[in-house]
Protein backbone atom coordinates (compact mmCIF):
# COMPACT_ATOMS: atom_id res chain seq x y z
CA UNK A 1 0.00 0.00 0.00
CA UNK A 2 1.45 3.36 -1.07
CA UNK A 3 1.08 6.86 0.27
CA UNK A 4 0.48 10.10 -1.60
CA UNK A 5 3.75 12.02 -1.82
CA UNK A 6 5.04 15.16 -3.50
CA UNK A 7 8.68 15.62 -4.47
CA UNK A 8 10.03 18.40 -6.68
CA UNK A 9 12.05 15.99 -8.82
CA UNK A 10 9.00 13.95 -9.89
CA UNK A 11 6.05 15.49 -11.75
CA UNK A 12 7.29 18.91 -10.69
CA UNK A 13 6.06 18.36 -7.15
CA UNK A 14 2.52 17.37 -8.06
CA UNK A 15 1.01 14.93 -5.52
CA UNK A 16 1.39 11.38 -6.78
CA UNK A 17 1.25 7.77 -5.73
CA UNK A 18 4.48 6.89 -3.93
CA UNK A 19 6.92 4.96 -6.07
CA UNK A 20 5.07 5.83 -9.27
CA UNK A 21 4.84 8.73 -11.71
CA UNK A 22 1.05 8.64 -11.53
CA UNK A 23 -0.35 11.90 -10.20
CA UNK A 24 -3.46 12.30 -8.12
CA UNK A 25 -5.01 14.43 -10.87
CA UNK A 26 -4.30 11.73 -13.46
CA UNK A 27 -6.26 9.22 -11.40
CA UNK A 28 -9.03 11.73 -10.74
CA UNK A 29 -9.28 12.59 -14.44
CA UNK A 30 -9.65 8.93 -15.32
CA UNK A 31 -12.23 8.10 -12.67
CA UNK A 32 -14.30 11.28 -12.40
CA UNK A 33 -13.89 12.88 -15.82
CA UNK A 34 -13.11 9.79 -17.90
CA UNK A 35 -15.81 7.72 -16.27
CA UNK A 36 -13.54 4.73 -15.71
CA UNK A 37 -14.12 2.60 -12.66
CA UNK A 38 -11.49 2.65 -9.90
CA UNK A 39 -10.97 -1.05 -10.63
CA UNK A 40 -10.24 -0.32 -14.31
CA UNK A 41 -7.74 2.41 -13.41
CA UNK A 42 -6.02 0.12 -10.92
CA UNK A 43 -5.74 -2.64 -13.53
CA UNK A 44 -4.56 -0.27 -16.27
CA UNK A 45 -1.71 1.13 -14.17
CA UNK A 46 -0.97 -2.00 -12.12
CA UNK A 47 -1.98 -0.28 -8.88
CA UNK A 48 -3.58 -1.58 -5.75
CA UNK A 49 -7.23 -0.58 -5.70
CA UNK A 50 -6.50 1.08 -2.36
CA UNK A 51 -3.99 3.39 -4.11
CA UNK A 52 -6.68 4.60 -6.51
CA UNK A 53 -9.04 5.31 -3.62
CA UNK A 54 -6.21 6.98 -1.69
CA UNK A 55 -5.62 9.34 -4.64
CA UNK A 56 -9.34 10.14 -4.81
CA UNK A 57 -9.43 10.75 -1.07
CA UNK A 58 -6.42 13.06 -1.31
CA UNK A 59 -8.16 15.01 -4.07
CA UNK A 60 -11.27 15.57 -1.95
CA UNK A 61 -9.28 16.27 1.22
CA UNK A 62 -7.15 18.99 -0.47
CA UNK A 63 -9.51 20.95 -2.75
CA UNK A 64 -7.52 24.22 -2.73
CA UNK A 65 -4.26 22.46 -3.54
CA UNK A 66 -5.88 20.47 -6.33
CA UNK A 67 -7.45 23.62 -7.84
CA UNK A 68 -4.00 25.22 -7.82
CA UNK A 69 -2.45 22.21 -9.57
CA UNK A 70 -5.20 22.27 -12.22
CA UNK A 71 -4.56 25.99 -12.76
CA UNK A 72 -0.79 25.37 -13.14
CA UNK A 73 -1.36 22.59 -15.64
CA UNK A 74 -3.80 24.73 -17.64
CA UNK A 75 -1.28 27.59 -17.76
CA UNK A 76 1.52 25.25 -18.81
CA UNK A 77 -0.64 23.86 -21.62
CA UNK A 78 -1.53 27.38 -22.79
CA UNK A 79 2.14 28.42 -22.75
CA UNK A 80 3.08 25.34 -24.76
CA UNK A 81 0.33 26.04 -27.30
CA UNK A 82 1.45 29.65 -27.67
CA UNK A 83 5.03 28.52 -28.25
CA UNK A 84 3.99 26.37 -31.21
CA UNK A 85 4.61 27.94 -34.61
CA UNK A 86 1.54 29.09 -36.53
CA UNK A 87 1.13 26.64 -39.45
CA UNK A 88 -0.57 29.29 -41.60
CA UNK A 89 2.34 31.67 -41.06
CA UNK A 90 4.79 28.94 -42.07
CA UNK A 91 2.85 28.33 -45.30
CA UNK A 92 2.81 32.04 -46.18
CA UNK A 93 6.61 32.21 -45.80
CA UNK A 94 7.16 29.22 -48.08
MMTF fields as JSON, N, C-alpha, C and O atoms, coordinates in Angstrom:
{
  "mmtfVersion": "1.0.0",
  "mmtfProducer": "UNKNOWN",
  "numBonds": 375,
  "numAtoms": 376,
  "numGroups": 94,
  "numChains": 1,
  "numModels": 1,
  "chainsPerModel": [1],
  "groupsPerChain": [94],
  "chainIdList": ["A"],
  "bondAtomList": [4, 2, 8, 6, 12, 10, 16, 14, 20, 18, 24, 22, 28, 26, 32, 30, 36, 34, 40, 38, 44, 42, 48, 46, 52, 50, 56, 54, 60, 58, 64, 62, 68, 66, 72, 70, 76, 74, 80, 78, 84, 82, 88, 86, 92, 90, 96, 94, 100, 98, 104, 102, 108, 106, 112, 110, 116, 114, 120, 118, 124, 122, 128, 126, 132, 130, 136, 134, 140, 138, 144, 142, 148, 146, 152, 150, 156, 154, 160, 158, 164, 162, 168, 166, 172, 170, 176, 174, 180, 178, 184, 182, 188, 186, 192, 190, 196, 194, 200, 198, 204, 202, 208, 206, 212, 210, 216, 214, 220, 218, 224, 222, 228, 226, 232, 230, 236, 234, 240, 238, 244, 242, 248, 246, 252, 250, 256, 254, 260, 258, 264, 262, 268, 266, 272, 270, 276, 274, 280, 278, 284, 282, 288, 286, 292, 290, 296, 294, 300, 298, 304, 302, 308, 306, 312, 310, 316, 314, 320, 318, 324, 322, 328, 326, 332, 330, 336, 334, 340, 338, 344, 342, 348, 346, 352, 350, 356, 354, 360, 358, 364, 362, 368, 366, 372, 370],
  "bondOrderList": [1, 1, 1, 1, 1, 1, 1, 1, 1, 1, 1, 1, 1, 1, 1, 1, 1, 1, 1, 1, 1, 1, 1, 1, 1, 1, 1, 1, 1, 1, 1, 1, 1, 1, 1, 1, 1, 1, 1, 1, 1, 1, 1, 1, 1, 1, 1, 1, 1, 1, 1, 1, 1, 1, 1, 1, 1, 1, 1, 1, 1, 1, 1, 1, 1, 1, 1, 1, 1, 1, 1, 1, 1, 1, 1, 1, 1, 1, 1, 1, 1, 1, 1, 1, 1, 1, 1, 1, 1, 1, 1, 1, 1],
  "groupList": [{"groupName": "UNK", "atomNameList": ["N", "CA", "C", "O"], "elementList": ["N", "C", "C", "O"], "formalChargeList": [0, 0, 0, 0], "bondAtomList": [1, 0, 2, 1, 3, 2], "bondOrderList": [1, 1, 2], "singleLetterCode": "X", "chemCompType": "L-PEPTIDE LINKING"}],
  "groupTypeList": [0, 0, 0, 0, 0, 0, 0, 0, 0, 0, 0, 0, 0, 0, 0, 0, 0, 0, 0, 0, 0, 0, 0, 0, 0, 0, 0, 0, 0, 0, 0, 0, 0, 0, 0, 0, 0, 0, 0, 0, 0, 0, 0, 0, 0, 0, 0, 0, 0, 0, 0, 0, 0, 0, 0, 0, 0, 0, 0, 0, 0, 0, 0, 0, 0, 0, 0, 0, 0, 0, 0, 0, 0, 0, 0, 0, 0, 0, 0, 0, 0, 0, 0, 0, 0, 0, 0, 0, 0, 0, 0, 0, 0, 0],
  "groupIdList": [1, 2, 3, 4, 5, 6, 7, 8, 9, 10, 11, 12, 13, 14, 15, 16, 17, 18, 19, 20, 21, 22, 23, 24, 25, 26, 27, 28, 29, 30, 31, 32, 33, 34, 35, 36, 37, 38, 39, 40, 41, 42, 43, 44, 45, 46, 47, 48, 49, 50, 51, 52, 53, 54, 55, 56, 57, 58, 59, 60, 61, 62, 63, 64, 65, 66, 67, 68, 69, 70, 71, 72, 73, 74, 75, 76, 77, 78, 79, 80, 81, 82, 83, 84, 85, 86, 87, 88, 89, 90, 91, 92, 93, 94],
  "secStructList": [7, 7, 7, 3, 3, 7, 7, 6, 6, 1, 4, 4, 4, 7, 7, 3, 3, 6, 6, 1, 1, 7, 5, 2, 2, 2, 2, 2, 0, 0, 0, 0, 0, 1, 7, 7, 7, 2, 2, 2, 2, 2, 2, 2, 6, 6, 7, 7, 2, 2, 2, 2, 2, 2, 2, 2, 2, 2, 2, 2, 2, 7, 2, 2, 2, 2, 2, 2, 2, 2, 2, 2, 2, 2, 2, 2, 2, 2, 2, 2, 2, 2, 2, 1, 7, 7, 2, 2, 2, 2, 2, 2, 2, 7],
  "xCoordList": [0.841, 0.0, 0.9, 1.813, 0.64, 1.452, 0.775, -0.429, 1.572, 1.078, 1.04, 1.56, 0.432, 0.479, 1.656, 1.738, 2.561, 3.754, 3.885, 3.233, 4.745, 5.04, 6.523, 6.987, 7.259, 8.68, 8.957, 8.445, 9.763, 10.032, 10.616, 10.379, 11.371, 12.051, 11.163, 11.605, 9.927, 9.002, 7.686, 7.056, 7.283, 6.052, 6.03, 4.963, 7.206, 7.288, 6.699, 6.338, 6.597, 6.06, 4.579, 4.016, 3.947, 2.515, 2.316, 3.097, 1.281, 1.008, 0.799, 0.11, 1.42, 1.393, 1.406, 1.61, 1.188, 1.25, 2.717, 3.492, 3.084, 4.476, 5.045, 4.412, 6.253, 6.923, 6.49, 6.98, 5.597, 5.067, 5.061, 5.128, 4.981, 4.836, 3.373, 3.088, 2.481, 1.049, 0.488, 0.381, 0.131, -0.348, -1.788, -2.572, -2.101, -3.465, -4.443, -5.491, -4.099, -5.014, -5.193, -6.264, -4.176, -4.303, -5.346, -6.189, -5.275, -6.261, -7.65, -8.614, -7.744, -9.033, -9.625, -10.815, -8.792, -9.284, -9.824, -10.829, -9.177, -9.648, -10.965, -11.873, -11.059, -12.23, -13.414, -14.526, -13.18, -14.296, -14.65, -15.823, -13.629, -13.885, -13.95, -14.705, -13.165, -13.114, -14.11, -14.272, -14.774, -15.808, -15.304, -16.031, -14.047, -13.536, -13.765, -13.774, -13.945, -14.118, -12.761, -11.727, -12.755, -11.489, -10.784, -9.557, -11.557, -10.971, -10.255, -9.177, -10.852, -10.24, -8.947, -7.965, -8.944, -7.738, -6.639, -5.481, -7.001, -6.016, -5.413, -4.198, -6.237, -5.741, -4.87, -3.829, -5.295, -4.56, -3.151, -2.21, -3.004, -1.709, -1.02, -0.026, -1.538, -0.974, -0.835, 0.232, -1.923, -1.98, -2.858, -3.723, -2.627, -3.584, -4.839, -4.752, -5.975, -7.225, -7.215, -7.768, -6.594, -6.498, -5.741, -6.06, -4.739, -3.992, -4.878, -4.749, -5.762, -6.685, -7.614, -7.828, -8.158, -9.043, -8.282, -8.836, -7.022, -6.212, -6.014, -6.083, -5.77, -5.617, -6.919, -6.897, -8.042, -9.338, -9.596, -10.1, -9.258, -9.433, -8.565, -9.014, -7.324, -6.425, -7.013, -6.986, -7.537, -8.156, -9.272, -9.33, -10.144, -11.268, -10.84, -11.484, -9.762, -9.279, -8.471, -8.271, -8.003, -7.152, -7.674, -6.966, -8.91, -9.509, -8.755, -8.634, -8.251, -7.523, -6.228, -5.896, -5.511, -4.26, -4.533, -3.791, -5.573, -5.884, -6.323, -5.974, -7.086, -7.446, -6.197, -6.102, -5.243, -4.001, -3.213, -2.669, -3.148, -2.449, -3.157, -2.489, -4.459, -5.199, -4.895, -4.694, -4.864, -4.557, -3.15, -2.959, -2.17, -0.791, -0.705, -0.023, -1.394, -1.363, -2.021, -1.537, -3.118, -3.804, -2.88, -2.777, -2.212, -1.282, -0.117, 0.296, 0.414, 1.522, 1.081, 1.834, -0.13, -0.639, -0.837, -0.533, -1.343, -1.529, -0.188, -0.059, 0.802, 2.139, 2.732, 3.335, 2.562, 3.084, 2.388, 3.03, 1.076, 0.329, 0.803, 0.983, 1.005, 1.446, 2.847, 3.182, 3.659, 5.033, 5.1, 6.128, 4.02, 3.99, 3.933, 3.221, 4.669, 4.606, 3.224, 2.558, 2.82, 1.545, 1.693, 2.471, 0.977, 1.134, 0.771, 1.379, -0.196, -0.566, 0.555, 0.813, 1.214, 2.335, 3.487, 4.14, 3.729, 4.792, 4.492, 5.397, 3.227, 2.851, 2.993, 3.392, 2.683, 2.811, 4.276, 4.576, 5.173, 6.606, 7.191, 8.164, 6.589, 7.161, 6.958, 7.385],
  "yCoordList": [-1.161, 0.0, 1.242, 1.351, 2.163, 3.357, 4.575, 4.581, 5.585, 6.864, 7.863, 7.596, 8.994, 10.103, 10.976, 11.407, 11.231, 12.018, 13.118, 13.092, 14.089, 15.157, 15.486, 15.895, 15.298, 15.622, 16.447, 16.146, 17.478, 18.404, 17.708, 18.145, 16.639, 15.993, 15.027, 14.458, 14.84, 13.952, 14.69, 15.152, 14.796, 15.486, 16.935, 17.512, 17.511, 18.91, 19.197, 20.336, 18.183, 18.364, 18.069, 18.17, 17.705, 17.375, 16.133, 15.186, 16.116, 14.933, 13.7, 13.744, 12.605, 11.379, 10.167, 10.274, 9.029, 7.77, 7.418, 7.366, 7.179, 6.892, 5.751, 4.711, 5.975, 4.96, 4.934, 4.11, 5.804, 5.832, 7.261, 8.211, 7.41, 8.73, 8.929, 9.44, 8.523, 8.642, 9.646, 9.37, 10.82, 11.898, 11.696, 10.994, 12.336, 12.304, 12.794, 12.184, 13.898, 14.43, 13.474, 13.442, 12.703, 11.734, 10.675, 10.305, 10.204, 9.221, 9.843, 9.244, 11.044, 11.728, 11.939, 11.709, 12.378, 12.595, 11.312, 11.337, 10.204, 8.927, 8.483, 8.03, 8.617, 8.098, 9.063, 8.654, 10.329, 11.276, 11.851, 11.928, 12.253, 12.876, 11.857, 12.033, 10.805, 9.793, 8.675, 7.81, 8.703, 7.718, 6.275, 5.362, 6.084, 4.727, 4.325, 5.175, 3.067, 2.6, 2.608, 2.482, 2.753, 2.648, 1.32, 1.266, 0.263, -1.047, -1.044, -1.624, -0.392, -0.324, 0.488, 0.119, 1.588, 2.41, 1.622, 1.648, 0.931, 0.117, -0.94, -1.142, -1.605, -2.638, -2.038, -2.595, -0.902, -0.27, 0.143, 0.017, 0.632, 1.134, 0.2, 0.578, -1.008, -1.998, -1.423, -1.489, -0.863, -0.282, -1.131, -1.869, -1.018, -1.584, -0.722, 0.494, -1.336, -0.583, 0.466, 1.554, 0.136, 1.08, 2.34, 3.427, 2.222, 3.388, 4.333, 5.552, 3.778, 4.6, 5.356, 6.559, 4.652, 5.313, 6.321, 7.35, 6.033, 6.976, 8.268, 9.359, 8.157, 9.341, 10.137, 11.366, 9.451, 10.14, 10.825, 11.948, 10.167, 10.753, 11.993, 13.011, 11.908, 13.06, 14.242, 15.378, 13.964, 15.007, 15.729, 16.958, 14.968, 15.568, 16.21, 17.147, 15.71, 16.274, 17.557, 18.302, 17.827, 18.988, 19.785, 19.935, 20.3, 20.951, 22.193, 22.405, 23.01, 24.22, 23.864, 24.453, 22.907, 22.465, 21.881, 22.152, 21.096, 20.469, 21.512, 21.406, 22.518, 23.617, 24.334, 24.682, 24.552, 25.216, 24.377, 24.916, 23.073, 22.21, 22.208, 22.213, 22.201, 22.269, 23.586, 23.609, 24.686, 25.989, 25.975, 26.446, 25.446, 25.374, 24.554, 24.94, 23.436, 22.586, 23.278, 23.174, 23.982, 24.726, 25.807, 25.97, 26.54, 27.592, 27.009, 27.578, 25.882, 25.247, 24.811, 24.953, 24.282, 23.86, 25.066, 24.993, 26.173, 27.379, 27.93, 28.34, 27.941, 28.415, 27.551, 28.065, 26.253, 25.344, 25.569, 25.556, 25.777, 26.041, 27.333, 27.388, 28.366, 29.652, 29.574, 30.334, 28.668, 28.523, 27.773, 27.804, 27.107, 26.37, 27.342, 28.343, 27.063, 27.945, 27.883, 26.848, 28.998, 29.095, 28.43, 28.916, 27.337, 26.638, 27.522, 27.396, 28.401, 29.293, 30.281, 30.598, 30.764, 31.673, 30.963, 31.548, 29.721, 28.943, 28.756, 28.83, 28.516, 28.333, 29.624, 29.591, 30.742, 32.037, 32.349, 32.957, 31.951, 32.207, 31.34, 31.719, 30.177, 29.216, 29.628, 28.918],
  "zCoordList": [0.0, 0.0, 0.0, 0.819, -0.911, -1.074, -0.458, -0.198, -0.237, 0.265, -0.887, -1.97, -0.648, -1.596, -1.167, -0.017, -2.104, -1.821, -2.862, -3.906, -2.555, -3.496, -3.358, -2.294, -4.458, -4.472, -5.724, -6.803, -5.572, -6.678, -7.903, -9.029, -7.702, -8.822, -9.608, -10.606, -9.174, -9.888, -10.11, -9.159, -11.357, -11.747, -11.264, -11.054, -11.093, -10.688, -9.323, -9.029, -8.491, -7.147, -7.011, -5.921, -8.119, -8.061, -7.196, -7.299, -6.341, -5.522, -6.406, -7.425, -5.977, -6.777, -5.869, -4.66, -6.468, -5.728, -5.525, -6.48, -4.288, -3.93, -4.771, -4.953, -5.274, -6.071, -7.524, -8.295, -7.909, -9.271, -9.787, -9.006, -11.09, -11.705, -12.13, -13.213, -11.271, -11.528, -10.533, -9.338, -11.053, -10.199, -9.758, -10.397, -8.647, -8.124, -9.19, -9.402, -9.86, -10.874, -12.044, -12.651, -12.369, -13.456, -13.086, -13.903, -11.864, -11.399, -11.383, -11.86, -10.832, -10.744, -12.131, -12.345, -13.074, -14.436, -15.043, -15.753, -14.775, -15.322, -14.698, -15.395, -13.383, -12.675, -12.76, -13.096, -12.459, -12.403, -13.768, -14.134, -14.519, -15.817, -16.954, -17.91, -16.846, -17.9, -17.71, -18.571, -16.574, -16.269, -16.302, -16.693, -15.885, -15.711, -14.262, -13.371, -14.032, -12.656, -11.952, -12.608, -10.633, -9.902, -10.184, -10.258, -10.337, -10.631, -11.979, -12.112, -12.981, -14.306, -14.272, -14.915, -13.527, -13.415, -12.706, -13.124, -11.645, -10.919, -11.842, -11.841, -12.618, -13.529, -14.627, -14.973, -15.175, -16.274, -15.856, -16.639, -14.637, -14.171, -13.184, -12.564, -13.034, -12.118, -10.712, -10.102, -10.216, -8.879, -7.983, -8.455, -6.689, -5.746, -5.82, -5.987, -5.7, -5.697, -4.582, -4.741, -3.473, -2.356, -2.77, -2.289, -3.657, -4.114, -4.926, -4.821, -5.723, -6.507, -5.555, -5.712, -4.579, -3.615, -2.758, -2.374, -2.458, -1.69, -2.487, -1.919, -3.788, -4.639, -4.686, -4.617, -4.801, -4.813, -3.477, -3.441, -2.4, -1.072, -0.921, -0.394, -1.383, -1.307, -2.07, -1.595, -3.242, -4.068, -3.309, -3.303, -2.676, -1.954, -0.628, -0.157, -0.031, 1.222, 1.031, 1.99, -0.191, -0.47, -1.668, -2.664, -1.581, -2.749, -3.226, -4.432, -2.316, -2.732, -3.452, -4.48, -2.91, -3.542, -4.926, -5.87, -5.05, -6.334, -7.363, -8.538, -6.926, -7.842, -8.339, -9.516, -7.445, -7.821, -8.825, -9.789, -8.612, -9.573, -10.925, -11.959, -10.945, -12.222, -12.938, -14.152, -12.17, -12.759, -13.359, -14.48, -12.639, -13.138, -14.424, -15.374, -14.441, -15.636, -16.826, -17.953, -16.579, -17.64, -18.207, -19.423, -17.318, -17.76, -18.547, -19.558, -18.093, -18.808, -20.197, -21.16, -20.309, -21.618, -22.537, -23.728, -21.992, -22.793, -23.267, -24.42, -22.392, -22.747, -23.849, -24.79, -23.735, -24.761, -26.096, -27.146, -26.056, -27.296, -27.943, -29.16, -27.148, -27.674, -28.264, -29.173, -27.758, -28.249, -29.579, -30.256, -29.952, -31.213, -32.384, -32.32, -33.445, -34.615, -35.269, -35.255, -35.831, -36.53, -37.899, -38.72, -38.176, -39.454, -40.65, -41.713, -40.491, -41.603, -41.902, -43.063, -40.867, -41.064, -41.777, -42.641, -41.421, -42.071, -43.558, -44.389, -43.893, -45.3, -46.082, -47.246, -45.487, -46.185, -46.484, -47.512, -45.623, -45.804, -46.916, -47.568, -47.121, -48.077, -49.521, -50.432]
}
